[in-house]
């Protein structure tokens, strides 16, 4: 096999890891900010134009897209591809790299075809499983069939995402996804304004990401060295190797998939589509906070995989300590801001009829006090080859969540469903951290001192400022938003203030990533 040596072994990938990690995190933050802003502006518009029931069904349809359950039904192939291709890229073996990507595209295309056919065929049954008003049942069936068609295109595109992720160009993936979101929601807003029809909201939002697959292909051809995956002649041995190694990745990721989407399924099955709308409003604010977890650790898996391939245990440990400190500080600052100002913001945002969404939000945020510290450890544990341990923890989280949520959905409604999520995270988050500390040979004492105490200190700064602002009783949309923004900013300033001078200079200059020595 021919090997292309562009730079000394590992130097190209290490350079890309350093330059790409901070850039990817910042672009990820900006892209998510744009998407969240679109949601904040358009959610009241869509609810009032279509009604709570139709909007609730729209949120249910999204569960079955690539942003919901099916985004995790790649059976872990995307993560397995990053894991295998990272080693080839680190050593400059671009033929091996192309073979891995070709095998990944072939495997994911097969999964996409099967998934698309199944969801298209089973779409009419959804109206009988969920509590859907008769006037909206046909729209739900059409929406799910379009989702099935788009899955056939989107699944193989995950291999292109893995390609860019391997070379630490997560920023390009974020840009592509942000453009697709802006296009889909923008077109939907125009169409819904012309006619109050659920399909005019669902179809643009569902189709736009599938069209974005073409942009991913162009990006890969432009920036990836020697990008020539021969999909039709993909090595079957590599395909099966990816499938074997992907099982543990799939189990490790399945917990997030189930927990993130089980709530809507249970509410639609046992409650009403109006309750789905109340849940969706609370979810918009909750996921604005929760999304900071993947944003702040999006590059951690690829970086940990790369450092593990080079045997650089020192950088992995620094990634754990510093990376977790920075990520948790940001997440906790946002949690405090949402808890203090979220309920009042919801009442001003979509109306007093959605006050129950504010209560739901407060319950939901309870687990963030410990979950904020799991993002980096989760990715590092998988990146250093302990995927089976991650799979075990994720499976345990799913079991707890399903049992508790099913037990509480009838007596406590949507609050009971969310309580199940909170309990599952509260139980399994310390286990995630403990397993990751063992894998990286870091003591709880060092982790607490280096990561947890500074992060809680930043949260205390946010709470002090936010508590003072509450004394003026903000109630308008602008006042509550400003109060939350100032509270969040106070937490970020507290984070920077607790850094050493050298770390502060590194972050402000953007010269090195937080875990570089």
C-alpha positions as CSV (number, residue, x, y, z in Angstrom):
1,X,0.0,0.0,0.0
2,X,1.3,3.4,-1.0
3,X,1.9,5.9,1.8
4,X,1.9,9.6,1.2
5,X,4.3,11.4,3.6
6,X,3.3,15.0,3.7
7,X,5.0,15.9,7.0
8,X,6.9,13.9,9.6
9,X,4.7,11.3,11.2
10,X,1.8,12.8,13.1
11,X,2.9,16.4,12.7
12,X,0.2,17.3,10.2
13,X,-2.6,15.9,12.3
14,X,-1.2,17.4,15.5
15,X,-1.0,20.8,13.8
16,X,-4.6,20.5,12.6
17,X,-5.7,19.4,16.1
18,X,-4.1,22.5,17.7
19,X,-5.4,25.0,15.1
20,X,-8.8,23.3,14.6
21,X,-9.9,22.6,18.1
22,X,-10.5,26.1,19.4
23,X,-11.7,27.3,16.0
24,X,-14.2,24.4,15.8
25,X,-15.5,25.1,19.3
26,X,-15.9,28.9,18.6
27,X,-17.6,28.3,15.2
28,X,-19.8,25.6,16.8
29,X,-20.8,28.1,19.5
30,X,-21.6,30.8,16.8
31,X,-23.5,28.3,14.6
32,X,-25.6,27.0,17.5
33,X,-26.2,30.6,18.5
34,X,-27.6,31.4,15.1
35,X,-29.8,28.3,15.1
36,X,-31.1,29.1,18.6
37,X,-31.8,32.7,17.7
38,X,-33.9,31.5,14.7
39,X,-35.8,29.2,17.1
40,X,-36.5,32.1,19.6
41,X,-37.8,34.4,16.8
42,X,-39.8,31.8,15.0
43,X,-41.3,29.6,17.7
44,X,-44.0,32.1,18.8
45,X,-44.7,32.9,15.2
46,X,-45.3,29.2,14.2
47,X,-47.3,28.5,17.4
48,X,-49.7,31.4,16.9
49,X,-50.0,30.8,13.1
50,X,-50.5,27.0,13.3
51,X,-51.8,26.4,16.8
52,X,-50.3,24.4,19.7
53,X,-51.5,21.0,18.3
54,X,-49.8,21.5,14.9
55,X,-46.6,22.8,16.4
56,X,-46.5,19.9,18.8
57,X,-46.8,17.4,15.9
58,X,-44.0,19.3,14.2
59,X,-41.8,18.7,17.2
60,X,-42.8,15.0,17.1
61,X,-41.8,14.7,13.4
62,X,-38.3,16.1,14.2
63,X,-37.8,13.1,16.6
64,X,-37.7,10.8,13.6
65,X,-35.2,12.9,11.6
66,X,-31.4,13.0,11.7
67,X,-31.6,15.5,14.5
68,X,-33.6,13.0,16.5
69,X,-33.5,9.2,16.8
70,X,-32.2,8.4,13.3
71,X,-29.2,10.6,13.9
72,X,-28.0,7.9,16.2
73,X,-29.0,4.9,14.2
74,X,-25.8,4.9,12.2
75,X,-25.0,2.1,14.7
76,X,-21.8,4.0,15.7
77,X,-20.2,3.9,12.2
78,X,-19.5,7.6,12.2
79,X,-17.6,7.4,15.4
80,X,-15.9,4.2,14.4
81,X,-14.8,5.9,11.1
82,X,-13.3,8.8,13.0
83,X,-11.5,6.4,15.3
84,X,-10.0,4.4,12.4
85,X,-9.3,7.2,10.0
86,X,-7.6,9.3,12.7
87,X,-4.8,6.8,13.1
88,X,-4.3,6.8,9.3
89,X,-4.3,10.6,9.1
90,X,-1.9,10.9,12.1
91,X,0.6,8.7,10.2
92,X,0.0,10.3,6.8
93,X,-1.4,7.1,5.3
94,X,-3.9,8.6,3.0
95,X,-4.7,5.4,1.0
96,X,-5.9,3.8,4.2
97,X,-7.8,6.9,5.1
98,X,-9.7,6.8,1.7
99,X,-10.4,3.1,2.1
100,X,-12.0,3.8,5.6
101,X,-14.1,6.6,4.3
102,X,-15.3,4.5,1.3
103,X,-16.2,1.6,3.5
104,X,-18.1,4.0,5.8
105,X,-20.1,5.5,2.9
106,X,-21.1,2.0,1.7
107,X,-22.2,0.9,5.2
108,X,-24.1,4.1,6.0
109,X,-25.8,4.0,2.5
110,X,-27.2,0.6,3.3
111,X,-28.5,1.7,6.7
112,X,-30.0,4.8,5.1
113,X,-31.8,2.8,2.5
114,X,-33.3,0.3,5.0
115,X,-34.3,3.2,7.4
116,X,-35.9,5.2,4.7
117,X,-37.9,2.3,3.4
118,X,-39.1,1.3,6.9
119,X,-40.2,4.8,8.0
120,X,-41.9,5.4,4.7
121,X,-43.8,2.2,4.9
122,X,-44.8,2.6,8.6
123,X,-45.7,6.3,8.4
124,X,-49.5,5.6,8.3
125,X,-49.4,3.8,11.6
126,X,-48.1,6.8,13.5
127,X,-51.6,8.4,13.7
128,X,-52.8,5.3,15.5
129,X,-49.9,5.1,18.0
130,X,-49.9,8.8,19.0
131,X,-52.8,11.0,20.0
132,X,-53.2,13.0,16.8
133,X,-56.2,15.2,15.9
134,X,-58.0,13.7,12.8
135,X,-57.5,16.9,10.8
136,X,-53.7,16.6,11.1
137,X,-53.2,12.8,10.7
138,X,-52.7,13.0,6.9
139,X,-50.1,15.8,7.3
140,X,-48.2,13.6,9.8
141,X,-48.1,10.7,7.4
142,X,-46.9,12.8,4.5
143,X,-44.2,14.4,6.7
144,X,-42.8,11.0,7.9
145,X,-42.7,9.8,4.3
146,X,-40.6,12.8,3.3
147,X,-38.4,12.2,6.3
148,X,-37.8,8.6,5.0
149,X,-36.7,9.8,1.6
150,X,-34.3,12.3,3.1
151,X,-32.8,9.7,5.3
152,X,-31.6,7.8,2.2
153,X,-29.5,10.8,1.3
154,X,-28.4,11.9,4.8
155,X,-27.0,8.7,6.2
156,X,-24.1,8.3,3.7
157,X,-23.4,12.0,4.2
158,X,-22.4,11.1,7.8
159,X,-19.2,9.6,6.4
160,X,-18.4,13.0,5.0
161,X,-19.0,14.6,8.4
162,X,-16.6,12.0,9.8
163,X,-14.0,12.9,7.2
164,X,-14.0,16.5,8.2
165,X,-14.2,15.7,11.9
166,X,-11.1,13.4,11.5
167,X,-9.1,16.3,10.1
168,X,-10.4,18.6,12.9
169,X,-12.5,20.7,10.5
170,X,-15.6,20.5,12.6
171,X,-16.1,24.2,11.9
172,X,-17.0,23.4,8.3
173,X,-19.6,20.9,9.4
174,X,-21.1,23.5,11.7
175,X,-21.3,26.0,8.9
176,X,-23.0,23.6,6.6
177,X,-25.6,22.6,9.3
178,X,-26.2,26.2,10.2
179,X,-26.8,27.2,6.5
180,X,-29.2,24.3,6.2
181,X,-31.1,25.4,9.3
182,X,-31.3,29.0,8.2
183,X,-32.6,27.9,4.7
184,X,-35.1,25.5,6.1
185,X,-36.6,27.7,8.8
186,X,-36.5,30.8,6.6
187,X,-38.4,29.2,3.8
188,X,-40.9,27.7,6.2
189,X,-41.5,31.1,7.8
190,X,-42.3,32.5,4.4
191,X,-44.6,29.7,3.4
192,X,-46.5,29.5,6.7
193,X,-47.0,33.3,6.5
194,X,-48.8,32.7,3.1
195,X,-51.0,29.8,4.3
196,X,-51.4,28.2,7.8
197,X,-50.5,24.7,6.9
198,X,-48.4,22.2,8.9
199,X,-46.7,20.8,5.8
200,X,-45.4,24.3,4.9
201,X,-43.4,24.2,8.2
202,X,-42.3,20.6,8.2
203,X,-41.2,20.0,4.6
204,X,-38.6,22.9,4.2
205,X,-37.1,22.1,7.7
206,X,-36.8,18.4,6.8
207,X,-35.6,18.7,3.2
208,X,-32.9,21.5,3.7
209,X,-30.4,19.3,5.6
210,X,-30.6,16.6,2.9
211,X,-29.7,19.2,0.3
212,X,-26.7,20.2,2.5
213,X,-25.1,16.8,1.8
214,X,-24.0,18.2,-1.6
215,X,-22.1,21.0,0.2
216,X,-20.4,18.5,2.4
217,X,-19.1,16.6,-0.6
218,X,-17.7,19.8,-2.2
219,X,-16.0,20.7,1.1
220,X,-14.3,17.3,1.3
221,X,-13.1,17.4,-2.3
222,X,-11.6,20.9,-1.7
223,X,-9.8,20.5,1.6
224,X,-9.1,16.8,2.2
225,X,-5.7,15.5,1.0
226,X,-6.0,12.7,-1.5
227,X,-9.8,12.4,-1.1
228,X,-10.7,9.5,-3.5
229,X,-13.0,7.1,-1.7
230,X,-13.9,4.3,-4.1
231,X,-17.4,3.5,-2.8
232,X,-18.5,1.0,-5.4
233,X,-15.3,-1.1,-4.8
234,X,-15.2,-0.6,-1.0
235,X,-13.3,-3.2,0.9
236,X,-15.8,-5.5,2.5
237,X,-13.3,-6.4,5.2
238,X,-13.1,-2.8,6.3
239,X,-16.9,-2.4,6.2
240,X,-17.2,-5.4,8.6
241,X,-14.4,-4.1,10.7
242,X,-16.2,-0.7,11.1
243,X,-19.4,-2.6,11.9
244,X,-17.7,-4.7,14.6
245,X,-16.0,-1.7,16.2
246,X,-19.1,0.5,15.9
247,X,-21.3,-1.6,18.1
248,X,-19.8,-0.2,21.3
249,X,-19.9,3.3,19.9
250,X,-23.5,2.8,19.1
251,X,-24.4,1.6,22.6
252,X,-22.4,4.5,24.0
253,X,-24.4,7.0,22.0
254,X,-27.7,5.3,22.3
255,X,-28.3,6.7,25.8
256,X,-28.2,10.3,24.5
257,X,-30.6,9.3,21.6
258,X,-33.2,7.7,23.9
259,X,-33.1,10.3,26.6
260,X,-33.2,13.2,24.2
261,X,-36.2,11.9,22.3
262,X,-38.1,9.5,24.6
263,X,-39.9,12.4,26.2
264,X,-41.8,13.5,23.1
265,X,-42.7,9.9,22.2
266,X,-44.2,9.3,25.7
267,X,-46.1,12.6,25.7
268,X,-47.5,12.0,22.2
269,X,-48.5,8.4,23.2
270,X,-50.0,9.0,26.6
271,X,-50.9,12.7,26.7
272,X,-51.9,15.2,23.9
273,X,-50.3,17.2,21.1
274,X,-51.0,20.4,23.1
275,X,-48.7,19.1,25.8
276,X,-46.1,18.5,23.2
277,X,-46.2,22.2,22.4
278,X,-45.7,23.1,26.1
279,X,-42.8,20.7,26.2
280,X,-41.3,22.1,23.0
281,X,-41.3,25.6,24.4
282,X,-39.4,24.5,27.5
283,X,-37.1,22.3,25.4
284,X,-36.1,25.4,23.3
285,X,-34.6,27.0,26.4
286,X,-33.3,23.8,27.9
287,X,-31.5,22.7,24.8
288,X,-30.0,26.2,24.5
289,X,-28.2,25.3,27.7
290,X,-27.7,21.5,27.1
291,X,-26.4,22.2,23.6
292,X,-23.4,23.9,25.2
293,X,-22.2,20.4,26.2
294,X,-21.6,19.1,22.7
295,X,-20.5,22.6,21.6
296,X,-17.7,22.8,24.1
297,X,-16.5,19.3,23.6
298,X,-17.2,18.7,19.9
299,X,-13.4,18.4,19.1
300,X,-12.6,16.4,22.2
301,X,-13.2,13.0,20.8
302,X,-11.1,13.5,17.7
303,X,-8.3,15.1,19.8
304,X,-8.4,12.3,22.4
305,X,-8.3,9.7,19.6
306,X,-5.4,11.5,17.9
307,X,-3.4,11.8,21.2
308,X,-4.1,8.2,22.0
309,X,-2.8,7.1,18.6
310,X,0.5,9.0,19.3
311,X,0.7,7.7,22.9
312,X,0.6,11.2,24.3
313,X,-1.0,10.4,27.7
314,X,0.1,13.8,29.2
315,X,-2.0,15.8,26.7
316,X,-5.0,13.5,27.3
317,X,-4.9,14.2,31.0
318,X,-4.6,18.0,30.4
319,X,-7.5,17.7,28.0
320,X,-9.6,16.1,30.8
321,X,-8.7,18.7,33.4
322,X,-8.6,22.0,31.5
323,X,-11.1,21.1,28.9
324,X,-13.7,20.0,31.5
325,X,-13.1,23.1,33.6
326,X,-13.7,25.4,30.6
327,X,-16.7,23.4,29.3
328,X,-18.4,23.0,32.7
329,X,-17.9,26.7,33.5
330,X,-19.7,27.8,30.4
331,X,-22.6,25.3,30.9
332,X,-23.1,26.1,34.5
333,X,-23.2,29.9,33.8
334,X,-25.9,29.2,31.2
335,X,-27.8,27.0,33.6
336,X,-27.9,29.7,36.3
337,X,-29.1,32.3,33.7
338,X,-31.8,30.0,32.4
339,X,-33.0,29.0,35.9
340,X,-33.2,32.6,37.1
341,X,-34.8,34.2,34.1
342,X,-36.2,31.4,32.0
343,X,-39.7,31.1,33.4
344,X,-40.3,34.9,33.2
345,X,-38.8,34.9,29.7
346,X,-41.2,32.1,28.6
347,X,-44.3,34.0,29.8
348,X,-43.2,37.2,28.0
349,X,-42.1,35.2,24.9
350,X,-45.0,33.0,24.0
351,X,-47.7,34.1,26.5
352,X,-49.0,33.4,30.0
353,X,-50.7,30.2,28.7
354,X,-47.2,28.6,28.6
355,X,-46.4,29.2,32.3
356,X,-46.3,25.4,32.8
357,X,-43.3,25.3,30.4
358,X,-41.4,27.5,32.9
359,X,-42.0,25.0,35.7
360,X,-40.9,22.2,33.4
361,X,-37.7,24.1,32.6
362,X,-36.7,24.4,36.2
363,X,-37.2,20.7,36.8
364,X,-35.2,19.9,33.7
365,X,-32.2,22.0,34.7
366,X,-31.7,20.3,38.1
367,X,-29.3,17.6,36.7
368,X,-27.0,20.2,35.0
369,X,-25.1,20.7,38.3
370,X,-23.3,17.4,37.7
371,X,-24.0,16.7,34.0
372,X,-22.0,19.8,33.1
373,X,-18.8,17.9,34.0
374,X,-19.5,14.8,31.7
375,X,-19.0,16.2,28.2
376,X,-15.2,16.0,27.9
377,X,-14.9,12.8,30.0
378,X,-17.5,11.1,27.8
379,X,-15.6,11.9,24.7
380,X,-12.2,11.1,26.2
381,X,-13.4,7.7,27.5
382,X,-14.4,6.7,24.0
383,X,-11.4,8.4,22.3
384,X,-8.8,6.4,24.4
385,X,-10.5,3.1,23.5
386,X,-12.7,2.5,26.5
387,X,-15.8,2.4,24.3
388,X,-17.3,-0.7,26.0
389,X,-17.3,1.1,29.3
390,X,-19.1,4.1,27.8
391,X,-21.6,1.7,26.2
392,X,-22.3,0.1,29.6
393,X,-22.9,3.4,31.3
394,X,-25.1,4.6,28.4
395,X,-27.2,1.5,28.5
396,X,-27.7,1.8,32.3
397,X,-28.8,5.4,31.7
398,X,-31.4,4.3,29.2
399,X,-32.8,1.6,31.5
400,X,-33.2,4.1,34.4
401,X,-34.8,6.7,32.2
402,X,-37.3,4.4,30.6
403,X,-38.4,2.8,33.8
404,X,-38.8,6.1,35.8
405,X,-40.4,8.0,32.9
406,X,-43.0,5.3,32.2
407,X,-43.8,5.1,35.9
408,X,-44.3,8.9,36.2
409,X,-45.9,9.9,32.9
410,X,-49.5,9.0,34.0
411,X,-49.6,10.5,37.5
412,X,-47.4,13.6,36.8
413,X,-47.8,14.1,33.1
414,X,-45.0,15.8,31.2
415,X,-43.3,16.8,34.5
416,X,-43.0,13.1,35.3
417,X,-41.4,12.4,32.0
418,X,-38.7,15.0,32.6
419,X,-38.2,13.9,36.1
420,X,-37.2,10.5,34.7
421,X,-34.6,12.3,32.5
422,X,-33.2,14.2,35.5
423,X,-32.9,11.0,37.7
424,X,-31.1,9.1,34.9
425,X,-28.5,11.8,34.4
426,X,-28.1,12.3,38.2
427,X,-27.3,8.6,38.6
428,X,-25.0,8.0,35.6
429,X,-23.1,11.3,35.4
430,X,-20.8,10.5,38.4
431,X,-20.2,7.1,36.8
432,X,-19.1,8.7,33.5
433,X,-16.7,10.9,35.4
434,X,-15.3,8.1,37.5
435,X,-14.6,5.8,34.6
436,X,-12.9,8.6,32.6
437,X,-10.7,9.5,35.6
438,X,-9.6,5.9,35.9
439,X,-8.9,5.6,32.2
440,X,-6.7,8.8,32.3
441,X,-5.2,8.0,35.8
442,X,-6.5,11.2,37.4
443,X,-7.6,11.3,41.0
444,X,-11.0,12.7,42.1
445,X,-9.1,15.1,44.3
446,X,-7.2,16.5,41.3
447,X,-10.3,16.6,39.2
448,X,-12.3,18.4,41.9
449,X,-9.6,21.0,42.5
450,X,-8.6,21.6,38.9
451,X,-12.1,21.3,37.2
452,X,-15.1,21.3,39.5
453,X,-14.2,24.0,42.1
454,X,-13.3,26.7,39.4
455,X,-16.5,25.8,37.5
456,X,-18.7,26.1,40.5
457,X,-16.9,29.4,41.3
458,X,-17.9,30.8,37.9
459,X,-21.5,29.6,38.5
460,X,-21.4,31.5,41.9
461,X,-20.4,34.7,40.1
462,X,-23.3,34.3,37.7
463,X,-25.8,33.6,40.5
464,X,-24.6,36.6,42.5
465,X,-25.1,39.0,39.5
466,X,-28.4,37.3,38.4
467,X,-29.8,37.4,41.9
468,X,-29.1,41.1,42.2
469,X,-30.8,41.7,38.8
470,X,-33.9,39.8,40.0
471,X,-34.4,42.5,42.7
472,X,-35.8,44.8,40.0
473,X,-38.4,42.1,39.0
474,X,-37.8,42.0,35.2
475,X,-40.9,40.8,33.3
476,X,-40.7,42.1,29.7
477,X,-39.1,40.1,26.9
478,X,-36.2,42.5,26.6
479,X,-35.6,42.8,30.3
480,X,-35.6,39.0,31.0
481,X,-33.4,38.3,28.0
482,X,-31.0,41.1,29.0
483,X,-30.9,39.7,32.6
484,X,-30.1,36.2,31.4
485,X,-27.4,37.5,29.0
486,X,-25.8,39.6,31.7
487,X,-25.9,36.7,34.2
488,X,-24.3,34.4,31.6
489,X,-21.6,37.0,30.8
490,X,-20.8,37.3,34.5
491,X,-20.2,33.6,34.6
492,X,-17.9,33.7,31.6
493,X,-16.0,36.6,33.2
494,X,-15.7,34.6,36.4
495,X,-14.3,31.7,34.4
496,X,-11.6,33.9,32.8
497,X,-10.9,35.5,36.1
498,X,-10.2,32.2,37.8
499,X,-7.7,31.2,35.1
500,X,-3.9,31.5,35.6
501,X,-2.3,34.3,33.6
502,X,-0.7,31.9,31.2
503,X,-4.0,30.1,30.5
504,X,-5.8,33.4,30.1
505,X,-3.3,34.6,27.5
506,X,-3.6,31.3,25.6
507,X,-7.4,31.6,25.4
508,X,-7.5,35.3,24.5
509,X,-4.9,35.0,21.8
510,X,-6.3,31.7,20.5
511,X,-2.7,30.5,19.8
512,X,-3.1,27.2,21.5
513,X,-5.9,24.9,22.3
514,X,-6.7,24.7,26.1
515,X,-5.2,21.2,26.4
516,X,-1.9,21.9,24.7
517,X,1.2,21.9,26.9
